[in-house]
Amino acid sequence: MRTYVIEPQLVFTDYLEHLLQEAGLTVVATRNEVDGKDIAAIDPAAVFVDVDFFARGGPNALCKIRQATRSAAVIAFSTSEDPMYAASCYISGADAVLSKKAGKEHLLSSLREALAPALT
């Protein structure tokens, strides 16, 4: 599955790319900010976004992503465990919200589960 990664902290991009590849995804682009035109041009099947580092907030970033692609699975990645924050991410366009605090195996299984409908 063609996956677009948005990670504002460049130090983590290698780890995320490896994690996504281990989940069976193909990373086609890695950016440090939301660029709707770029997302639309690349037309990924999934967008994986770290929502913790946007000045205007993660939900705003998710709205921009969803405007750029209606069909891609949008996976938000966050340290927040606040159910209200997760709800705002879903309302703003996320198909799934994964916790950064989860272990690697839990992240992989959650990622596969979140993307299962798109893989069938």
Contacts in CASP RR format, 6 or more apart in sequence:
PFRMAT RR
TARGET T0000
AUTHOR 0000-0000-0000
METHOD contacts of the structure
MODEL  1
MRTYVIEPQLVFTDYLEHLLQEAGLTVVATRNEVDGKDIAAIDPAAVFVD
VDFFARGGPNALCKIRQATRSAAVIAFSTSEDPMYAASCYISGADAVLSK
KAGKEHLLSSLREALAPALT
1 24 0 8 1.000
1 25 0 8 1.000
1 26 0 8 1.000
1 45 0 8 1.000
1 46 0 8 1.000
1 115 0 8 1.000
1 118 0 8 1.000
1 119 0 8 1.000
2 25 0 8 1.000
2 26 0 8 1.000
2 28 0 8 1.000
2 42 0 8 1.000
2 43 0 8 1.000
2 44 0 8 1.000
2 45 0 8 1.000
2 46 0 8 1.000
3 20 0 8 1.000
3 25 0 8 1.000
3 26 0 8 1.000
3 27 0 8 1.000
3 28 0 8 1.000
3 44 0 8 1.000
3 45 0 8 1.000
3 46 0 8 1.000
3 47 0 8 1.000
3 48 0 8 1.000
4 27 0 8 1.000
4 28 0 8 1.000
4 29 0 8 1.000
4 30 0 8 1.000
4 31 0 8 1.000
4 39 0 8 1.000
4 42 0 8 1.000
4 44 0 8 1.000
4 46 0 8 1.000
4 47 0 8 1.000
4 48 0 8 1.000
4 72 0 8 1.000
5 13 0 8 1.000
5 16 0 8 1.000
5 17 0 8 1.000
5 20 0 8 1.000
5 27 0 8 1.000
5 29 0 8 1.000
5 30 0 8 1.000
5 31 0 8 1.000
5 47 0 8 1.000
5 48 0 8 1.000
5 49 0 8 1.000
6 30 0 8 1.000
6 31 0 8 1.000
6 32 0 8 1.000
6 33 0 8 1.000
6 34 0 8 1.000
6 47 0 8 1.000
6 48 0 8 1.000
6 49 0 8 1.000
6 50 0 8 1.000
6 61 0 8 1.000
6 65 0 8 1.000
7 13 0 8 1.000
7 16 0 8 1.000
7 30 0 8 1.000
7 31 0 8 1.000
7 32 0 8 1.000
7 49 0 8 1.000
7 50 0 8 1.000
8 32 0 8 1.000
8 33 0 8 1.000
8 50 0 8 1.000
8 53 0 8 1.000
8 54 0 8 1.000
9 32 0 8 1.000
9 50 0 8 1.000
9 53 0 8 1.000
10 32 0 8 1.000
12 50 0 8 1.000
13 30 0 8 1.000
16 30 0 8 1.000
16 48 0 8 1.000
16 50 0 8 1.000
16 77 0 8 1.000
17 27 0 8 1.000
17 30 0 8 1.000
19 104 0 8 1.000
19 107 0 8 1.000
19 108 0 8 1.000
19 111 0 8 1.000
20 27 0 8 1.000
20 48 0 8 1.000
20 111 0 8 1.000
21 27 0 8 1.000
22 108 0 8 1.000
23 108 0 8 1.000
23 111 0 8 1.000
23 112 0 8 1.000
23 115 0 8 1.000
25 46 0 8 1.000
25 48 0 8 1.000
25 115 0 8 1.000
28 42 0 8 1.000
28 44 0 8 1.000
29 38 0 8 1.000
29 42 0 8 1.000
29 44 0 8 1.000
31 38 0 8 1.000
34 49 0 8 1.000
34 54 0 8 1.000
34 61 0 8 1.000
34 64 0 8 1.000
34 65 0 8 1.000
34 68 0 8 1.000
36 64 0 8 1.000
36 65 0 8 1.000
36 67 0 8 1.000
36 68 0 8 1.000
37 68 0 8 1.000
39 47 0 8 1.000
39 65 0 8 1.000
39 68 0 8 1.000
39 69 0 8 1.000
39 72 0 8 1.000
40 68 0 8 1.000
40 69 0 8 1.000
43 69 0 8 1.000
43 72 0 8 1.000
44 69 0 8 1.000
44 72 0 8 1.000
45 71 0 8 1.000
45 72 0 8 1.000
45 73 0 8 1.000
45 118 0 8 1.000
46 72 0 8 1.000
46 73 0 8 1.000
46 74 0 8 1.000
46 75 0 8 1.000
46 115 0 8 1.000
46 118 0 8 1.000
47 65 0 8 1.000
47 69 0 8 1.000
47 72 0 8 1.000
47 73 0 8 1.000
47 74 0 8 1.000
47 75 0 8 1.000
48 75 0 8 1.000
48 77 0 8 1.000
49 61 0 8 1.000
49 62 0 8 1.000
49 65 0 8 1.000
49 74 0 8 1.000
49 75 0 8 1.000
49 76 0 8 1.000
49 77 0 8 1.000
50 77 0 8 1.000
50 78 0 8 1.000
50 100 0 8 1.000
51 57 0 8 1.000
51 58 0 8 1.000
51 59 0 8 1.000
51 61 0 8 1.000
51 62 0 8 1.000
51 76 0 8 1.000
51 77 0 8 1.000
51 78 0 8 1.000
51 89 0 8 1.000
51 94 0 8 1.000
52 58 0 8 1.000
52 77 0 8 1.000
52 78 0 8 1.000
52 79 0 8 1.000
52 80 0 8 1.000
52 100 0 8 1.000
54 60 0 8 1.000
54 61 0 8 1.000
58 76 0 8 1.000
58 78 0 8 1.000
58 89 0 8 1.000
58 92 0 8 1.000
59 88 0 8 1.000
59 89 0 8 1.000
59 91 0 8 1.000
59 92 0 8 1.000
60 92 0 8 1.000
62 74 0 8 1.000
62 76 0 8 1.000
62 89 0 8 1.000
62 92 0 8 1.000
62 93 0 8 1.000
62 94 0 8 1.000
63 92 0 8 1.000
63 93 0 8 1.000
65 72 0 8 1.000
65 74 0 8 1.000
65 93 0 8 1.000
66 74 0 8 1.000
66 92 0 8 1.000
66 93 0 8 1.000
73 95 0 8 1.000
73 96 0 8 1.000
73 114 0 8 1.000
73 115 0 8 1.000
73 117 0 8 1.000
73 118 0 8 1.000
74 93 0 8 1.000
74 94 0 8 1.000
74 95 0 8 1.000
74 96 0 8 1.000
75 94 0 8 1.000
75 95 0 8 1.000
75 96 0 8 1.000
75 97 0 8 1.000
75 98 0 8 1.000
75 111 0 8 1.000
75 114 0 8 1.000
75 115 0 8 1.000
76 89 0 8 1.000
76 94 0 8 1.000
76 96 0 8 1.000
76 97 0 8 1.000
76 98 0 8 1.000
77 97 0 8 1.000
77 98 0 8 1.000
77 100 0 8 1.000
78 85 0 8 1.000
78 86 0 8 1.000
78 89 0 8 1.000
78 97 0 8 1.000
78 98 0 8 1.000
78 99 0 8 1.000
78 100 0 8 1.000
79 99 0 8 1.000
79 100 0 8 1.000
79 101 0 8 1.000
80 86 0 8 1.000
81 99 0 8 1.000
81 101 0 8 1.000
86 97 0 8 1.000
89 97 0 8 1.000
90 97 0 8 1.000
95 114 0 8 1.000
96 110 0 8 1.000
96 111 0 8 1.000
96 114 0 8 1.000
96 115 0 8 1.000
98 107 0 8 1.000
98 110 0 8 1.000
98 111 0 8 1.000
98 114 0 8 1.000
99 107 0 8 1.000
102 110 0 8 1.000
END
